[in-house]
Amino acid sequence: MSEASINNRESMTAAEKAELIAEFADDMKAERIETLDVSKKTSVMEILVVCTGTSDTHVTSIADRVEEKLRERGVRALRSQTGPSANGWCLYDFGDVVFHVMLEDKRQFYDLETLWRTIQDDPNLV
């Protein structure tokens, strides 16, 4: 990784990354794009971005385009789960921002937004 890439990643805030992710996902016609600030409940990430694709191909295309566009800006994923083995759910971990693209049935089943909201609203949950 070049020094410029490292400096760009460090200079871009989590909020800026999340905004770009949402913008690029929207450009790819992702549905129900949601951004959640989870920084008060975990040190693993600051922001969670979740959106829905209409088919396996659409899910993969959204995830790939977001990753490509962020890479062009010097932001590289630390980890990812994509491709045919992802089975309707792609994930990119950009460090302080985690991005999920899911088929609607998986999104409803796992309901990450409600899970994180519940964790945020309950002071007894860690």
VEXZA-32577 format. One record per atom (N, C-alpha, C): residue number from 1; atom name; x, y, z. Coordinates in steps of 0.05 Angstrom, whole numbers, plus 5000, padded with zeros to 4 digits. Atoms other than C-alpha are relative to their C-alpha. Example, Ala and Ser with C-alpha at 12.3 -4.5 7.8 and 13.67 -1.06 7.14 Angstrom:
! residues 2
{n->1&atom->N&px->5018&py->4976&pz->5000}
{n->1&atom->CA&px->5246&py->4910&pz->5156}
{n->1&atom->C&px->5018&py->5024&pz->5000}
{n->2&atom->N&px->4984&py->4976&pz->4999}
{n->2&atom->CA&px->5273&py->4979&pz->5143}
{n->2&atom->C&px->4985&py->5022&pz->5014}
END
This chain:
! residues 126
{n->1&atom->N&px->5017&py->4977&pz->5000}
{n->1&atom->CA&px->5000&py->5000&pz->5000}
{n->1&atom->C&px->5018&py->5025&pz->5000}
{n->2&atom->N&px->4984&py->4976&pz->5002}
{n->2&atom->CA&px->5028&py->5068&pz->4981}
{n->2&atom->C&px->4996&py->5018&pz->5025}
{n->3&atom->N&px->5002&py->4981&pz->4977}
{n->3&atom->CA&px->5042&py->5122&pz->5033}
{n->3&atom->C&px->4976&py->5019&pz->4996}
{n->4&atom->N&px->5023&py->4983&pz->5005}
{n->4&atom->CA&px->4989&py->5166&pz->4998}
{n->4&atom->C&px->4974&py->4986&pz->5007}
{n->5&atom->N&px->5024&py->5015&pz->4993}
{n->5&atom->CA&px->4937&py->5111&pz->5007}
{n->5&atom->C&px->4997&py->4999&pz->5030}
{n->6&atom->N&px->5001&py->5001&pz->4971}
{n->6&atom->CA&px->4954&py->5104&pz->5081}
{n->6&atom->C&px->4991&py->5027&pz->5011}
{n->7&atom->N&px->5007&py->4973&pz->4991}
{n->7&atom->CA&px->4951&py->5180&pz->5091}
{n->7&atom->C&px->4971&py->5007&pz->4994}
{n->8&atom->N&px->5027&py->4994&pz->5007}
{n->8&atom->CA&px->4885&py->5185&pz->5054}
{n->8&atom->C&px->4980&py->4985&pz->5018}
{n->9&atom->N&px->5018&py->5015&pz->4983}
{n->9&atom->CA&px->4853&py->5130&pz->5094}
{n->9&atom->C&px->4999&py->5012&pz->5028}
{n->10&atom->N&px->4999&py->4988&pz->4973}
{n->10&atom->CA&px->4876&py->5162&pz->5159}
{n->10&atom->C&px->4988&py->5027&pz->5001}
{n->11&atom->N&px->5011&py->4973&pz->5000}
{n->11&atom->CA&px->4853&py->5231&pz->5138}
{n->11&atom->C&px->4970&py->5000&pz->4995}
{n->12&atom->N&px->5028&py->5001&pz->5005}
{n->12&atom->CA&px->4783&py->5208&pz->5118}
{n->12&atom->C&px->4986&py->4990&pz->5025}
{n->13&atom->N&px->5015&py->5008&pz->4976}
{n->13&atom->CA&px->4735&py->5205&pz->5177}
{n->13&atom->C&px->4981&py->4977&pz->4994}
{n->14&atom->N&px->5020&py->5021&pz->5003}
{n->14&atom->CA&px->4687&py->5148&pz->5189}
{n->14&atom->C&px->4975&py->5011&pz->4987}
{n->15&atom->N&px->5025&py->4987&pz->5011}
{n->15&atom->CA&px->4629&py->5195&pz->5174}
{n->15&atom->C&px->5004&py->5005&pz->4970}
{n->16&atom->N&px->4995&py->4995&pz->5029}
{n->16&atom->CA&px->4661&py->5214&pz->5107}
{n->16&atom->C&px->5000&py->4974&pz->4984}
{n->17&atom->N&px->5001&py->5026&pz->5013}
{n->17&atom->CA&px->4672&py->5141&pz->5089}
{n->17&atom->C&px->4972&py->4990&pz->4997}
{n->18&atom->N&px->5028&py->5010&pz->5001}
{n->18&atom->CA&px->4601&py->5123&pz->5107}
{n->18&atom->C&px->4983&py->5016&pz->4980}
{n->19&atom->N&px->5015&py->4984&pz->5020}
{n->19&atom->CA&px->4574&py->5181&pz->5066}
{n->19&atom->C&px->5006&py->4992&pz->4972}
{n->20&atom->N&px->4992&py->5010&pz->5027}
{n->20&atom->CA&px->4614&py->5158&pz->5005}
{n->20&atom->C&px->4988&py->4973&pz->4994}
{n->21&atom->N&px->5011&py->5027&pz->5004}
{n->21&atom->CA&px->4592&py->5086&pz->5015}
{n->21&atom->C&px->4970&py->5002&pz->4993}
{n->22&atom->N&px->5028&py->4997&pz->5006}
{n->22&atom->CA&px->4519&py->5107&pz->5017}
{n->22&atom->C&px->4995&py->5013&pz->4973}
{n->23&atom->N&px->5003&py->4987&pz->5026}
{n->23&atom->CA&px->4528&py->5152&pz->4956}
{n->23&atom->C&px->5006&py->4980&pz->4977}
{n->24&atom->N&px->4993&py->5019&pz->5021}
{n->24&atom->CA&px->4562&py->5098&pz->4915}
{n->24&atom->C&px->4980&py->4977&pz->4998}
{n->25&atom->N&px->5021&py->5021&pz->5000}
{n->25&atom->CA&px->4511&py->5045&pz->4936}
{n->25&atom->C&px->4975&py->5011&pz->4987}
{n->26&atom->N&px->5024&py->4988&pz->5013}
{n->26&atom->CA&px->4455&py->5093&pz->4916}
{n->26&atom->C&px->5004&py->5002&pz->4970}
{n->27&atom->N&px->4994&py->4999&pz->5029}
{n->27&atom->CA&px->4489&py->5103&pz->4848}
{n->27&atom->C&px->4994&py->4973&pz->4987}
{n->28&atom->N&px->5004&py->5027&pz->5011}
{n->28&atom->CA&px->4483&py->5028&pz->4839}
{n->28&atom->C&px->4971&py->4990&pz->5005}
{n->29&atom->N&px->5029&py->5006&pz->4995}
{n->29&atom->CA&px->4408&py->5030&pz->4857}
{n->29&atom->C&px->4996&py->4981&pz->5023}
{n->30&atom->N&px->5005&py->5015&pz->4975}
{n->30&atom->CA&px->4416&py->4997&pz->4925}
{n->30&atom->C&px->4975&py->5010&pz->5013}
{n->31&atom->N&px->5025&py->4993&pz->4986}
{n->31&atom->CA&px->4352&py->4997&pz->4966}
{n->31&atom->C&px->5005&py->5002&pz->5030}
{n->32&atom->N&px->5001&py->4998&pz->4971}
{n->32&atom->CA&px->4339&py->5017&pz->5038}
{n->32&atom->C&px->5028&py->5003&pz->5012}
{n->33&atom->N&px->4973&py->4995&pz->4990}
{n->33&atom->CA&px->4408&py->5046&pz->5051}
{n->33&atom->C&px->4997&py->5013&pz->5028}
{n->34&atom->N&px->5002&py->4991&pz->4973}
{n->34&atom->CA&px->4416&py->5056&pz->5126}
{n->34&atom->C&px->5028&py->5002&pz->5012}
{n->35&atom->N&px->4975&py->4995&pz->4987}
{n->35&atom->CA&px->4474&py->5085&pz->5165}
{n->35&atom->C&px->4995&py->5003&pz->5030}
{n->36&atom->N&px->5003&py->4999&pz->4971}
{n->36&atom->CA&px->4481&py->5073&pz->5240}
{n->36&atom->C&px->5026&py->5006&pz->5014}
{n->37&atom->N&px->4977&py->4993&pz->4984}
{n->37&atom->CA&px->4530&py->5105&pz->5288}
{n->37&atom->C&px->5000&py->4980&pz->5024}
{n->38&atom->N&px->4999&py->5020&pz->4978}
{n->38&atom->CA&px->4550&py->5048&pz->5335}
{n->38&atom->C&px->5025&py->5004&pz->5018}
{n->39&atom->N&px->4975&py->4995&pz->4986}
{n->39&atom->CA&px->4612&py->5081&pz->5365}
{n->39&atom->C&px->4998&py->5000&pz->5030}
{n->40&atom->N&px->5003&py->5000&pz->4971}
{n->40&atom->CA&px->4583&py->5086&pz->5435}
{n->40&atom->C&px->4998&py->4972&pz->5012}
{n->41&atom->N&px->5004&py->5027&pz->4990}
{n->41&atom->CA&px->4573&py->5011&pz->5440}
{n->41&atom->C&px->5022&py->4980&pz->4992}
{n->42&atom->N&px->4979&py->5018&pz->5008}
{n->42&atom->CA&px->4634&py->4981&pz->5407}
{n->42&atom->C&px->5025&py->5015&pz->4992}
{n->43&atom->N&px->4975&py->4989&pz->5009}
{n->43&atom->CA&px->4707&py->4995&pz->5394}
{n->43&atom->C&px->5009&py->4988&pz->4974}
{n->44&atom->N&px->4993&py->5014&pz->5025}
{n->44&atom->CA&px->4707&py->4950&pz->5333}
{n->44&atom->C&px->4995&py->5017&pz->4976}
{n->45&atom->N&px->5007&py->4982&pz->5023}
{n->45&atom->CA&px->4675&py->5002&pz->5287}
{n->45&atom->C&px->4985&py->5024&pz->5011}
{n->46&atom->N&px->5015&py->4976&pz->4992}
{n->46&atom->CA&px->4643&py->5070&pz->5289}
{n->46&atom->C&px->4973&py->5001&pz->4986}
{n->47&atom->N&px->5025&py->4998&pz->5016}
{n->47&atom->CA&px->4591&py->5065&pz->5234}
{n->47&atom->C&px->4995&py->4974&pz->4985}
{n->48&atom->N&px->5010&py->5023&pz->5015}
{n->48&atom->CA&px->4551&py->5009&pz->5203}
{n->48&atom->C&px->4983&py->5010&pz->4977}
{n->49&atom->N&px->5016&py->4993&pz->5023}
{n->49&atom->CA&px->4523&py->5017&pz->5133}
{n->49&atom->C&px->4988&py->4974&pz->4989}
{n->50&atom->N&px->5014&py->5024&pz->5010}
{n->50&atom->CA&px->4471&py->4967&pz->5109}
{n->50&atom->C&px->4982&py->5009&pz->4977}
{n->51&atom->N&px->5018&py->4995&pz->5022}
{n->51&atom->CA&px->4434&py->4964&pz->5043}
{n->51&atom->C&px->4991&py->4974&pz->4988}
{n->52&atom->N&px->5012&py->5024&pz->5012}
{n->52&atom->CA&px->4394&py->4916&pz->5001}
{n->52&atom->C&px->5004&py->5000&pz->4970}
{n->53&atom->N&px->4999&py->5004&pz->5029}
{n->53&atom->CA&px->4405&py->4888&pz->4931}
{n->53&atom->C&px->4977&py->4982&pz->4993}
{n->54&atom->N&px->5024&py->5015&pz->5009}
{n->54&atom->CA&px->4351&py->4855&pz->4889}
{n->54&atom->C&px->5006&py->4972&pz->4990}
{n->55&atom->N&px->4992&py->5027&pz->5009}
{n->55&atom->CA&px->4390&py->4794&pz->4866}
{n->55&atom->C&px->5029&py->4995&pz->5009}
{n->56&atom->N&px->4973&py->5005&pz->4993}
{n->56&atom->CA&px->4456&py->4759&pz->4880}
{n->56&atom->C&px->5019&py->5017&pz->4984}
{n->57&atom->N&px->4984&py->4984&pz->5018}
{n->57&atom->CA&px->4486&py->4794&pz->4820}
{n->57&atom->C&px->5000&py->5029&pz->5009}
{n->58&atom->N&px->5002&py->4972&pz->4991}
{n->58&atom->CA&px->4461&py->4862&pz->4844}
{n->58&atom->C&px->5015&py->5004&pz->5026}
{n->59&atom->N&px->4986&py->4998&pz->4974}
{n->59&atom->CA&px->4487&py->4850&pz->4915}
{n->59&atom->C&px->5030&py->5002&pz->4995}
{n->60&atom->N&px->4972&py->5001&pz->5006}
{n->60&atom->CA&px->4556&py->4833&pz->4888}
{n->60&atom->C&px->5009&py->5025&pz->4985}
{n->61&atom->N&px->4993&py->4976&pz->5016}
{n->61&atom->CA&px->4556&py->4891&pz->4838}
{n->61&atom->C&px->5001&py->5025&pz->5018}
{n->62&atom->N&px->4999&py->4977&pz->4981}
{n->62&atom->CA&px->4539&py->4942&pz->4893}
{n->62&atom->C&px->5025&py->4999&pz->5017}
{n->63&atom->N&px->4976&py->5003&pz->4983}
{n->63&atom->CA&px->4593&py->4915&pz->4939}
{n->63&atom->C&px->5026&py->5005&pz->4985}
{n->64&atom->N&px->4976&py->4997&pz->5016}
{n->64&atom->CA&px->4645&py->4912&pz->4884}
{n->64&atom->C&px->5004&py->5029&pz->4992}
{n->65&atom->N&px->4998&py->4972&pz->5009}
{n->65&atom->CA&px->4630&py->4983&pz->4860}
{n->65&atom->C&px->5008&py->5018&pz->5023}
{n->66&atom->N&px->4993&py->4984&pz->4976}
{n->66&atom->CA&px->4633&py->5013&pz->4930}
{n->66&atom->C&px->5030&py->4995&pz->5007}
{n->67&atom->N&px->4972&py->5006&pz->4994}
{n->67&atom->CA&px->4700&py->4977&pz->4943}
{n->67&atom->C&px->5018&py->5013&pz->4980}
{n->68&atom->N&px->4984&py->4988&pz->5021}
{n->68&atom->CA&px->4727&py->5001&pz->4876}
{n->68&atom->C&px->5003&py->5030&pz->5003}
{n->69&atom->N&px->5000&py->4971&pz->4998}
{n->69&atom->CA&px->4707&py->5073&pz->4886}
{n->69&atom->C&px->5015&py->5010&pz->5025}
{n->70&atom->N&px->4984&py->4992&pz->4976}
{n->70&atom->CA&px->4736&py->5076&pz->4957}
{n->70&atom->C&px->5030&py->4995&pz->4995}
{n->71&atom->N&px->4972&py->5006&pz->5006}
{n->71&atom->CA&px->4800&py->5043&pz->4933}
{n->71&atom->C&px->5012&py->5022&pz->4983}
{n->72&atom->N&px->4991&py->4978&pz->5017}
{n->72&atom->CA&px->4806&py->5098&pz->4880}
{n->72&atom->C&px->5007&py->5025&pz->5018}
{n->73&atom->N&px->4995&py->4978&pz->4982}
{n->73&atom->CA&px->4806&py->5147&pz->4939}
{n->73&atom->C&px->5020&py->4992&pz->5022}
{n->74&atom->N&px->4979&py->5008&pz->4982}
{n->74&atom->CA&px->4860&py->5108&pz->4976}
{n->74&atom->C&px->4990&py->4985&pz->5025}
{n->75&atom->N&px->5011&py->5014&pz->4977}
{n->75&atom->CA&px->4813&py->5071&pz->5024}
{n->75&atom->C&px->4997&py->4971&pz->4992}
{n->76&atom->N&px->5001&py->5028&pz->5006}
{n->76&atom->CA&px->4823&py->4996&pz->5024}
{n->76&atom->C&px->4987&py->4985&pz->5023}
{n->77&atom->N&px->5013&py->5017&pz->4980}
{n->77&atom->CA&px->4782&py->4943&pz->5059}
{n->77&atom->C&px->5021&py->4984&pz->5014}
{n->78&atom->N&px->4983&py->5017&pz->4984}
{n->78&atom->CA&px->4816&py->4906&pz->5115}
{n->78&atom->C&px->4993&py->4971&pz->4995}
{n->79&atom->N&px->5011&py->5027&pz->5005}
{n->79&atom->CA&px->4772&py->4845&pz->5102}
{n->79&atom->C&px->4975&py->5002&pz->4983}
{n->80&atom->N&px->5025&py->5000&pz->5015}
{n->80&atom->CA&px->4716&py->4825&pz->5057}
{n->80&atom->C&px->4989&py->4972&pz->4997}
{n->81&atom->N&px->5013&py->5026&pz->5006}
{n->81&atom->CA&px->4666&py->4769&pz->5044}
{n->81&atom->C&px->4982&py->5006&pz->4976}
{n->82&atom->N&px->5016&py->4994&pz->5025}
{n->82&atom->CA&px->4641&py->4773&pz->4972}
{n->82&atom->C&px->5002&py->4976&pz->4981}
{n->83&atom->N&px->4999&py->5021&pz->5021}
{n->83&atom->CA&px->4631&py->4732&pz->4910}
{n->83&atom->C&px->4979&py->4979&pz->5003}
{n->84&atom->N&px->5020&py->5020&pz->5000}
{n->84&atom->CA&px->4591&py->4670&pz->4896}
{n->84&atom->C&px->4996&py->4986&pz->5027}
{n->85&atom->N&px->5002&py->5013&pz->4974}
{n->85&atom->CA&px->4606&py->4640&pz->4965}
{n->85&atom->C&px->4986&py->5018&pz->5020}
{n->86&atom->N&px->5013&py->4982&pz->4981}
{n->86&atom->CA&px->4575&py->4701&pz->4998}
{n->86&atom->C&px->4971&py->4994&pz->5004}
{n->87&atom->N&px->5027&py->5009&pz->4997}
{n->87&atom->CA&px->4506&py->4674&pz->4984}
{n->87&atom->C&px->4980&py->5022&pz->5008}
{n->88&atom->N&px->5020&py->4979&pz->4995}
{n->88&atom->CA&px->4466&py->4739&pz->4981}
{n->88&atom->C&px->5008&py->5020&pz->5021}
{n->89&atom->N&px->4992&py->4982&pz->4979}
{n->89&atom->CA&px->4507&py->4777&pz->5032}
{n->89&atom->C&px->5030&py->5006&pz->4996}
{n->90&atom->N&px->4972&py->4992&pz->5003}
{n->90&atom->CA&px->4571&py->4816&pz->5019}
{n->90&atom->C&px->5006&py->5019&pz->5022}
{n->91&atom->N&px->4991&py->4984&pz->4978}
{n->91&atom->CA&px->4611&py->4850&pz->5073}
{n->91&atom->C&px->5027&py->5011&pz->4994}
{n->92&atom->N&px->4973&py->4988&pz->5001}
{n->92&atom->CA&px->4669&py->4899&pz->5071}
{n->92&atom->C&px->5005&py->5014&pz->5027}
{n->93&atom->N&px->4991&py->4988&pz->4975}
{n->93&atom->CA&px->4706&py->4919&pz->5134}
{n->93&atom->C&px->5021&py->5021&pz->4993}
{n->94&atom->N&px->4982&py->4978&pz->5006}
{n->94&atom->CA&px->4738&py->4987&pz->5124}
{n->94&atom->C&px->5013&py->5011&pz->5026}
{n->95&atom->N&px->4988&py->4991&pz->4975}
{n->95&atom->CA&px->4763&py->4991&pz->5196}
{n->95&atom->C&px->4979&py->5013&pz->5018}
{n->96&atom->N&px->5020&py->4986&pz->4984}
{n->96&atom->CA&px->4719&py->5044&pz->5227}
{n->96&atom->C&px->4972&py->5000&pz->4988}
{n->97&atom->N&px->5026&py->5003&pz->5013}
{n->97&atom->CA&px->4662&py->5031&pz->5178}
{n->97&atom->C&px->4998&py->4971&pz->4989}
{n->98&atom->N&px->5005&py->5027&pz->5011}
{n->98&atom->CA&px->4632&py->4963&pz->5162}
{n->98&atom->C&px->4975&py->5003&pz->4982}
{n->99&atom->N&px->5020&py->4997&pz->5021}
{n->99&atom->CA&px->4589&py->4957&pz->5099}
{n->99&atom->C&px->4989&py->4972&pz->4993}
{n->100&atom->N&px->5014&py->5025&pz->5007}
{n->100&atom->CA&px->4537&py->4902&pz->5088}
{n->100&atom->C&px->4981&py->5006&pz->4977}
{n->101&atom->N&px->5020&py->5000&pz->5021}
{n->101&atom->CA&px->4498&py->4889&pz->5024}
{n->101&atom->C&px->4987&py->4973&pz->5001}
{n->102&atom->N&px->5014&py->5025&pz->4995}
{n->102&atom->CA&px->4444&py->4837&pz->5032}
{n->102&atom->C&px->4976&py->4998&pz->4982}
{n->103&atom->N&px->5026&py->5004&pz->5012}
{n->103&atom->CA&px->4386&py->4806&pz->4996}
{n->103&atom->C&px->4979&py->5005&pz->5021}
{n->104&atom->N&px->5021&py->4992&pz->4981}
{n->104&atom->CA&px->4320&py->4826&pz->5028}
{n->104&atom->C&px->4994&py->4978&pz->5020}
{n->105&atom->N&px->5007&py->5021&pz->4981}
{n->105&atom->CA&px->4306&py->4758&pz->5059}
{n->105&atom->C&px->5022&py->4997&pz->5022}
{n->106&atom->N&px->4979&py->5001&pz->4981}
{n->106&atom->CA&px->4374&py->4757&pz->5093}
{n->106&atom->C&px->5000&py->5024&pz->5018}
{n->107&atom->N&px->5001&py->4975&pz->4984}
{n->107&atom->CA&px->4367&py->4829&pz->5116}
{n->107&atom->C&px->4978&py->4998&pz->5021}
{n->108&atom->N&px->5022&py->5003&pz->4981}
{n->108&atom->CA&px->4300&py->4814&pz->5147}
{n->108&atom->C&px->5006&py->4979&pz->5022}
{n->109&atom->N&px->4994&py->5021&pz->4981}
{n->109&atom->CA&px->4324&py->4750&pz->5180}
{n->109&atom->C&px->5020&py->5009&pz->5021}
{n->110&atom->N&px->4979&py->4992&pz->4981}
{n->110&atom->CA&px->4387&py->4779&pz->5212}
{n->110&atom->C&px->4994&py->5027&pz->5013}
{n->111&atom->N&px->5010&py->4975&pz->4989}
{n->111&atom->CA&px->4357&py->4849&pz->5223}
{n->111&atom->C&px->5022&py->5015&pz->5016}
{n->112&atom->N&px->4977&py->4987&pz->4987}
{n->112&atom->CA&px->4424&py->4882&pz->5239}
{n->112&atom->C&px->4993&py->5027&pz->5012}
{n->113&atom->N&px->5007&py->4973&pz->4990}
{n->113&atom->CA&px->4393&py->4951&pz->5247}
{n->113&atom->C&px->4986&py->4998&pz->5027}
{n->114&atom->N&px->5014&py->5002&pz->4975}
{n->114&atom->CA&px->4345&py->4929&pz->5302}
{n->114&atom->C&px->5019&py->4990&pz->5022}
{n->115&atom->N&px->4980&py->5010&pz->4981}
{n->115&atom->CA&px->4401&py->4890&pz->5336}
{n->115&atom->C&px->5017&py->5023&pz->5011}
{n->116&atom->N&px->4983&py->4978&pz->4991}
{n->116&atom->CA&px->4446&py->4951&pz->5339}
{n->116&atom->C&px->4985&py->5021&pz->5014}
{n->117&atom->N&px->5016&py->4980&pz->4986}
{n->117&atom->CA&px->4391&py->4998&pz->5358}
{n->117&atom->C&px->4993&py->4991&pz->5028}
{n->118&atom->N&px->5006&py->5011&pz->4973}
{n->118&atom->CA&px->4372&py->4952&pz->5416}
{n->118&atom->C&px->5025&py->5002&pz->5018}
{n->119&atom->N&px->4976&py->4998&pz->4985}
{n->119&atom->CA&px->4444&py->4950&pz->5438}
{n->119&atom->C&px->5005&py->5029&pz->5008}
{n->120&atom->N&px->4995&py->4972&pz->4994}
{n->120&atom->CA&px->4449&py->5026&pz->5434}
{n->120&atom->C&px->4980&py->5010&pz->5021}
{n->121&atom->N&px->5021&py->4989&pz->4982}
{n->121&atom->CA&px->4384&py->5038&pz->5472}
{n->121&atom->C&px->5001&py->4988&pz->5028}
{n->122&atom->N&px->4999&py->5014&pz->4974}
{n->122&atom->CA&px->4398&py->4989&pz->5529}
{n->122&atom->C&px->5027&py->5004&pz->5013}
{n->123&atom->N&px->4974&py->4995&pz->4988}
{n->123&atom->CA&px->4453&py->5015&pz->5576}
{n->123&atom->C&px->5012&py->4976&pz->5014}
{n->124&atom->N&px->4990&py->5024&pz->4987}
{n->124&atom->CA&px->4460&py->4946&pz->5607}
{n->124&atom->C&px->5013&py->4981&pz->4981}
{n->125&atom->N&px->4988&py->5017&pz->5020}
{n->125&atom->CA&px->4481&py->4913&pz->5542}
{n->125&atom->C&px->5028&py->5011&pz->4993}
{n->126&atom->N&px->4973&py->4991&pz->5007}
{n->126&atom->CA&px->4554&py->4915&pz->5525}
{n->126&atom->C&px->5005&py->4993&pz->4971}
END
